[in-house]
Each structure stands twice: as C-alpha cells, then as structure tokens.
C-alpha cells in the first residue's frame, strides 16, 4: 500500500538512501576509525567538542550533507524549497542539540553505528527515538 502523496519509487529511494548511509558509516569507521555521529562531527566543526576528527574533515562532512541533498534534488529535476521562520528554526536547532547532548549522541550515531555494534546505550536510545517519533506522528495525525 502506498501512502498518499508519496511516489511509487519511495521504497527504492529509501533503500538506496539506507545503503548509502550504511556505506558512508562503514567507510568512516574503516577509514578514520570513527563512528559516524553527525552531532559529534558538527560539534567538532564548530569547536564544541573534540570528536577525534580534524577540523577540516568535520567541515567537509558538514558541507557535504546539504550539498549532496541539493545535488540529488537538482539531478531529479529540481525542488521547491519551503522556508521556515528563522526563530522557529533556531528553537528547533537548540532542542535537537540539547537532545543529542542529553542522549550522548544523535540518531545517526546511535541508530546506524551503535545498534550495529549492539551497544546497550544505543539500543535504548534508538528505541526512545522510535517511540517518540511514533507518538509524535500519532498525535499530529489525530490533530
């Protein structure tokens, strides 16, 4: 069953995206010996923490994330950006940063890398992310 508003290719796009995320995480672990936790890498880029990665490598990763998404969207025929009011965006960013600090990592670090290493902390964190996400969707759907 397809969801309304989602193209039929969505499952294949999700599979391809998942494979690329897994490949990137594996390359980072094998090449640099580091877990691919985006919050840690962003923290290193802004000098907030020392993730064991060079400052220039952190910035390359941070710039590559939106640049890669922009490139794919452009190759697929473009996109229509939706602008979020700056104060709302700032509050959301602070809340995400606070949550990543509180949870000792973000969804990429725990969900992709930690779960694959069977880290108990990551298993609990990922279960918490999933429960919160499901609850949010249920509440938003009921509204």
TAKASUL-V731875 format. One line per field, one symbol per residue. psi: psi as a letter, one per 40 degrees, with the letter a starting at -180 (. if undefined). burial: I if it has 9 or more other C-alpha atoms within 8 Angstrom, else O. Layout:
psi: ???
burial: ???
//
This chain:
psi: hiihehideddddddddddddddddddddddefihghddddddddeedigeeiidddddddddddddddddddddeeiihihhhhdddddddddddddddddefiaddddddddddefhddddddddddddddddddddddd.
burial: OOOOOOOOOOOOOOOOOOOOOIOIIOIIIOOOOIIIIIIIIIIIIOOOOIOOIOIOOIIOIIOOOOOOOOOOIIOOOOOOOOOOOOOOIOOOOOOOIOIIOOOOIIIIIIIIIIIOOOIOOIIOIIOOIOOOOOOOOOOOOOO
//
